[in-house]
Amino acid sequence: MTRTASTHTKRVVALFNASDDTVQMVQRMLDASGFSCLVGCHFADLKKGRVDFARYLETHEPEVVIFDITPPYLENWRFFKTLRDGKAMEGRGLVLTTTNRKRLDETVGMDSEAFEIVGKPYDLQEIKNAIDAARKRAREVKGG
C-alpha cells in the first residue's frame, strides 16, 4: 500500500491499551494536538488473537504505536517484544506506557531502557513528548 501525502498529514497514532480509564484522556489530548488517535484494542485482545496486529497496522498506517504494559509484566513484556520486533512495526514510532515503571524495570531488566516508558499514563504532556520523539526517530529511520 502506497502512502499518500494526505496520509502523512493525518499524523495517526494507534493506541493499544489495557485500561479504559486512560483511553479517553489520551484520545482527547491527541485530538487536541492534531493527531488522529485510533484505539486499536485492548492488549489482551492482541494476546488472544482477536485482533490481527499486522493487518491492523497495514490498514490504518499509524506513524506511532502506543502500548500499555501492565501486570503480569513478564508475560506481557514477552508478548510485546514479539509485536515490537515484527515486520509490521518497521518504520513506525513506539511509545510504551505503564503505571509502575520501577516494577516493570525490575521485572524485565535493562531491555526496557531501549524504549520510552512513560511512568504515568495520565501525564498527558509526557505522552505527547514521547510521541513527538518517536515520530522523529521513525522519520530518521525511513529517511536515512
C-alpha positions, 0 to 999 in steps of 0.5 A: 500500500502506497502512502499518500501525502494526505496520509502523512498529514493525518499524523495517526497514532494507534493506541493499544491499551489495557485500561479504559480509564486512560483511553479517553484522556489520551484520545482527547489530548491527541485530538487536541494536538492534531493527531488522529488517535485510533484505539486499536484494542485492548492488549489482551485482545492482541494476546488472544488473537482477536485482533490481527496486529499486522493487518491492523497496522497495514490498514490504518498506517499509524506513524506511532504505536502506543502500548500499555504494559501492565501486570503480569509484566513478564508475560506481557513484556514477552508478548510485546517484544514479539509485536515490537520486533515484527515486520509490521512495526518497521518504520513506525514510532513506539511509545510504551506506557505503564503505571509502575515503571520501577516494577516493570524495570525490575521485572524485565531488566535493562531491555526496557531502557531501549524504549520510552516508558512513560511512568504515568499514563495520565501525564498527558504532556509526557505522552505527547513528548514521547510521541513527538520523539518517536515520530522523529526517530521513525522519520530518521529511520525511513529517511536515512 
